[in-house]
Amino acid sequence: MHVHFEAVDPEKMMRFWGSIPGHGAYSVGQAESPAVLPVVTVLVGTVAEHVQTLFAKGASLVELHDPVEALMSDPEGNRFRVVLDPDHEA
């Protein structure tokens, strides 16, 4: 799957998303405002563990619906969801 992000600061977004292990193919373009609400699917571990990893990389937590979902924002303020894979085994 390929995800395209529209970002006000494309270089900042490439550094942020490129630093996250396991994140698939993506591209970033210049925009005045974000155009998508990306979803990060947790395949291994817990939503809380991924929230901590993303927080350490510069993301902010908006809402936590532990253990199945979290709403976060990247360093530029664009929101994205972190969800537990439906086939995930604890």
N, C-alpha and C positions, 0 to 999 in steps of 0.2 A: 504494500500500500504506500502511496506517495501523498504527503500532505504539503500544501502550500500555505505559508503564512504571509500575511500582509503586515508589515511592521514599519513604524515610524523610524526606528533605528535598526535596519537590517543586520548590521554587524554585531550588535549587542544580542540580537535574537539567535544568530548563528552560533555565537559563543555559548549562550545559555543552553539551547537544545542540543548542540553538538557535544556538550559536556555530560549529558545524561546517558548512562549505559543502557544499551538495548533499544534506544529510540531508533525507529526505522528511517527510511529515506524522506528527505524534506527539502524544500527550497524556500527562500525568503525573498520577498519583493518589497519595494518602497511603497508606502501608502500613508494616507492622512489618518486613518483609523483602522483597527483590526477588522478582518473580514470573516474569520472563522472562529469556532470554539473547539479547539482540538481536544481529543480524548487520549489520555495515557492509560493503557490497560495493564493492570497488574497481573502478571502470569506467575510470578514466584514471589513469595513473601506476603506481606500484608499491606493494606492501603496506608496504614500509619507509618510503616517503614519507608515507603516511597515518598510520603509527605515529608518525612524528615530529610531524606536525600535531596529532594527538590528544594526544600527550605534552605539547606546548606549551600545550594547552588545559586540562591538569590530569589527564589519564588516566595510568595506570601500565601498563607492560608486564609481563605475567605470563610468557608464553612466546612465542617467535618461531620460526615454522617457515617462514622466508624461502625462497623468494619467494612462497609461496602462501597463508599463513595466519598470524595472530597472535591470541593470547588476551590481552585487556587488561582493566583495571578502570577504571570511571569514578571521579570524585573521591569518591564515597560508598562505593566498594568493590564495586559491582555489576559482575560480569564481563560482557564481550561479546566477540564474535569479529570480526576483520577478515579478510575473504577476498577472493581475486582472482576476478573474474568469469570464468566458464569461456570466455566468448567474447572475453575481453580480448586485444588484440594488443599485443605489446611494441613 
